[in-house]
Amino acid sequence: MYHPMGETPKKYTGRLMGIPSGKAGTLSTLKMMRGLIKKGKKNIDVRMKTLDVVKNVRPKDWWGEINAIHEYVRDNIRYVKDIRGVETIHTPERILDVKQGDCDDKVILAASMLESIGHPTRLVAMGFGGGGYSHVLVETKIGNKWIPLETTMDWEAGRAPKNVTSRMTIKV
């Protein structure tokens, strides 16, 4: 196959894994996400993108850095649903490459970026209207306050969904 300028196409690989249903499945997914974030925060491409995103923020303006990363992920990563019936998560590098993903993917990227410049994060799975969990967002901390970052809606940093009936949190 011909590739202009000798470019080699990127190969995408994946791994199909079984996860339990219910609360145990949510916890298992959050733990997998945490693992991707812990690796992703040390990835040079993630770090360089983060530094580019925050380059116009005043030094030591933690809120400014958080807001810049939130806006970047919210506005530049297109929301697209998972494969029907299959929980799908991606590395932050892949998300930066394809610029698309669901709430899990946006959380993985935002948390990796935040962690790459020293901001602590935690993952928050949420359910609405009964048992189970159907959404996840990232929170980051300034001082003693955890700040929600909802990147699937056109909301400002600090705003979280209403009517949450179940919640599970795991620190990165």
C-alpha positions as MATLAB code, in Angstrom:
seq = 'MYHPMGETPKKYTGRLMGIPSGKAGTLSTLKMMRGLIKKGKKNIDVRMKTLDVVKNVRPKDWWGEINAIHEYVRDNIRYVKDIRGVETIHTPERILDVKQGDCDDKVILAASMLESIGHPTRLVAMGFGGGGYSHVLVETKIGNKWIPLETTMDWEAGRAPKNVTSRMTIKV';
ca = [
       0.000    0.000    0.000;
       1.316    3.474   -0.898;
       1.669    6.105    1.819;
       2.565    9.682    0.893;
       5.880   10.942    2.266;
       6.706    7.419    3.440;
       4.301    7.703    6.365;
       3.431    4.484    8.075;
      -0.227    4.087    9.016;
      -1.006    3.753   12.703;
      -2.068    0.301   13.779;
      -4.766    0.180   16.373;
      -4.922   -2.832   18.595;
      -7.226   -3.692   21.404;
      -7.993   -6.301   23.948;
     -11.393   -7.764   24.748;
     -11.843   -8.460   28.435;
     -14.772   -9.601   30.477;
     -15.958   -7.441   33.335;
     -18.561   -8.313   35.941;
     -21.983   -6.695   35.852;
     -23.358   -4.212   38.356;
     -21.339   -2.399   41.012;
     -18.400   -4.809   40.667;
     -18.237   -4.077   36.929;
     -18.258   -0.331   37.529;
     -15.448   -0.641   40.064;
     -13.477   -2.864   37.662;
     -13.883   -0.304   34.855;
     -12.816    2.564   37.145;
      -9.706    0.598   38.130;
      -8.832   -0.005   34.459;
      -9.308    3.702   33.783;
      -7.062    4.550   36.750;
      -4.352    2.305   35.305;
      -4.546    4.070   31.927;
      -4.354    7.459   33.662;
      -1.329    6.458   35.757;
       0.501    5.454   32.568;
      -0.880    8.325   30.504;
       0.198   11.071   32.877;
       3.829   10.026   32.226;
       3.441    9.896   28.430;
       5.471   12.633   26.730;
       2.763   13.336   24.109;
       0.157   13.846   26.839;
       2.536   16.084   28.806;
       3.469   18.162   25.737;
      -0.188   18.634   24.744;
      -0.984   19.681   28.321;
       1.869   22.184   28.385;
       0.595   23.619   25.099;
      -2.960   23.898   26.471;
      -1.838   25.790   29.601;
       0.951   27.875   28.040;
      -1.025   31.151   28.283;
      -2.109   30.608   31.898;
      -0.237   32.646   34.512;
       2.278   30.601   36.538;
       0.785   29.038   39.694;
      -2.769   29.889   38.549;
      -4.114   26.433   39.445;
      -7.727   27.327   38.633;
      -6.589   28.690   35.262;
      -4.760   25.439   34.452;
      -7.739   23.324   35.476;
     -10.127   25.466   33.463;
      -7.886   25.398   30.365;
      -7.656   21.579   30.451;
     -11.398   21.249   31.073;
     -12.195   23.510   28.117;
      -9.734   21.696   25.860;
     -11.215   18.249   26.524;
     -14.810   19.528   26.489;
     -14.413   21.466   23.237;
     -11.883   19.427   21.229;
     -12.754   15.799   21.942;
     -15.976   14.864   20.152;
     -18.394   12.797   22.221;
     -19.178    9.481   20.559;
     -20.858    6.499   22.200;
     -19.164    3.144   22.826;
     -19.561    0.136   20.597;
     -23.139   -1.021   21.189;
     -23.165   -3.389   24.145;
     -19.401   -3.190   24.724;
     -17.723   -1.015   27.372;
     -14.830    0.555   25.487;
     -11.970    2.575   26.978;
      -8.918    4.046   25.281;
      -5.491    5.309   26.236;
      -5.095    9.080   26.496;
      -2.665    8.960   23.561;
      -5.304    7.316   21.375;
      -7.923    9.837   22.462;
      -5.581   12.701   21.541;
      -4.986   11.025   18.184;
      -8.606   10.361   17.176;
     -10.092   13.342   19.093;
     -13.222   11.340   19.944;
     -14.541    9.247   22.802;
     -17.301    8.819   25.356;
     -17.390   10.032   28.966;
     -14.863    7.367   30.054;
     -12.409    8.483   27.399;
     -12.824   12.184   28.137;
     -12.217   11.443   31.821;
      -9.089    9.392   31.037;
      -7.665   12.224   28.935;
      -8.604   15.062   31.314;
      -7.258   13.204   34.361;
      -4.037   12.246   32.552;
      -3.494   15.857   31.516;
      -4.241   17.204   34.991;
      -2.002   14.629   36.666;
       0.810   15.336   34.166;
       1.152   18.833   35.638;
       0.612   17.899   39.267;
      -3.147   18.192   39.858;
      -4.634   15.311   41.911;
      -7.687   13.618   40.435;
     -10.408   11.155   41.274;
     -12.989    9.388   39.141;
     -16.670    9.657   39.999;
     -19.165    7.153   38.546;
     -22.781    8.294   38.749;
     -26.221    6.837   38.334;
     -29.516    8.629   37.833;
     -32.979    7.473   38.803;
     -32.199    4.197   40.529;
     -29.442    1.646   40.920;
     -26.495    1.315   38.642;
     -24.058    3.724   37.063;
     -24.326    5.300   33.636;
     -21.873    8.203   33.661;
     -18.414    9.163   34.908;
     -16.612   12.457   35.370;
     -13.289   13.566   36.808;
     -12.803   15.737   39.846;
      -9.637   17.616   40.757;
      -8.653   19.276   43.978;
      -7.654   22.825   44.867;
      -6.905   23.172   48.563;
      -9.515   21.044   50.343;
     -12.187   21.325   47.637;
     -12.873   18.726   44.938;
     -14.015   20.362   41.679;
     -16.143   18.398   39.174;
     -15.196   18.647   35.509;
     -18.085   17.617   33.262;
     -16.678   17.451   29.728;
     -19.624   15.910   27.851;
     -21.828   18.999   28.250;
     -21.188   22.648   27.435;
     -20.763   23.482   31.118;
     -18.180   25.484   33.011;
     -15.707   23.786   35.318;
     -17.237   23.178   38.744;
     -20.723   22.247   37.522;
     -21.903   18.668   38.042;
     -25.018   16.791   36.932;
     -28.120   16.993   39.130;
     -30.361   14.164   40.341;
     -27.503   11.769   41.053;
     -28.918    8.744   42.874;
     -25.786    6.597   43.055;
     -22.141    7.610   43.258;
     -18.830    5.712   43.397;
     -15.482    7.490   43.764;
     -11.949    6.201   43.252;
      -8.776    8.279   43.639;
      -6.138    8.134   40.940;
];
